[in-house]
């Protein structure tokens, strides 16, 4: 599983090197990954193929007669792209997805359990500052789903 934050570079060909600890977590996936867009933020979501297959099955199980479900299917499944780790531990991010997330030289990788969020370093810092300014920690006080969570 993925956790923690890392800063990495995107090379001129659109490749990013995954930190060694993330490559180790991908050992069971034979380097096969899926990258797609996030439906709420301008970042990318990078899944081991086995984890993505679970997500895709759940998305496909939603009724496409519901507008919100169909929209989510179009965004996530429609943008999902198979990628692989090369022998140097790099992943080539497709140009359309790089453009969507505004990725250039400096990236932030944010572990999120079953996936890694890939952010433009500039956008990540801006969003982090916004969330902290909004006192994001107070959100926990308002939600029943956080009952029993201690951080």
TAHU-V191154 format. One record per pair of residues at least 12 apart in sequence whose C-alpha atoms are under 6 Angstrom apart, sorted by the first residue. I is the first residue (numbers start at 1). J is the second residue. D is the distance in Angstrom with one decimal. If there is no record, write none. Layout:
# TAHU-V191154
i/j/d
I/J/D
I/J/D
This chain:
# TAHU-V191154
i/j/d
1/113/4.9
1/114/5.5
2/111/4.5
2/112/5.7
2/113/4.6
3/111/3.8
3/112/5.6
3/113/5.9
4/110/6.0
4/111/5.1
5/109/5.6
5/110/4.6
6/108/5.7
6/109/5.1
7/107/5.7
7/108/4.6
8/107/5.3
9/105/5.5
9/106/4.8
9/107/5.8
10/105/4.9
14/92/5.6
14/93/5.7
15/90/6.0
15/91/5.3
15/92/4.2
16/90/5.2
16/91/5.4
17/89/5.6
17/90/4.0
18/89/5.9
18/90/6.0
31/84/5.3
31/85/4.9
32/49/5.6
32/84/4.7
33/47/5.6
33/48/4.4
33/49/4.7
33/82/5.9
33/83/5.2
33/84/5.6
34/46/5.8
34/47/5.2
34/49/5.7
34/81/5.4
34/82/4.6
34/83/5.7
35/80/5.6
35/81/5.4
36/76/6.0
36/79/5.2
36/80/4.3
42/101/4.7
43/101/4.7
43/118/5.6
43/119/4.9
44/117/5.6
44/118/4.9
45/116/5.8
45/117/4.7
46/115/5.5
46/116/5.1
47/115/4.7
103/120/4.9
106/121/5.5
107/119/5.6
107/120/4.7
107/121/4.7
108/121/5.2
